Amino acid sequence: MKVLLALALILIPGAGLAQDAQNSPRSSYCKAVTVNVQGSSGADITVDNTSGGVLVLAASTDRCAAAIRNTGTADMRCSPAGQTPSATVGFLVDAGATLTLGAEAQQAWRCFRTTATNATANVAESVRP
């Protein structure tokens, strides 16, 4: 719960750091939040055993932060560009858990299920408008 609250303070305009940044003279600060850009029409992203992993977050230099939440019932592993996720390689994201990313969110991220059951990813990202 603390992880989600911390992310909310970063991503939600008018809350915590985002509010301070909006009052800053730096107009390029992240002010927009997008959800499930890689999902079909913004839907949840199914994470299966596709070779090389399922793209859940495309590379973007306009991104300040992101969160990859596993809303399914099966665990998954996620990796940044340059590392291929598999059932045994990558950051383990348990069912119900969230992987929060700072500057490393600018890289592409792929996920892979760890069992015979597909996982489900929801991705929120803070981007420059």
Protein Blocks (a to p, Z undefined) as FASTA:
>chain_A
ZZmmmmmmmmmghiajlmmmmmpmblkbcfbdcehklpghhiacdddfbehiaafbdcdf
kbfbdcdddfbfbdcddddehiacdfkgccdddehiacddfflmmpccddddfbfbdcdd
dddddddZZ
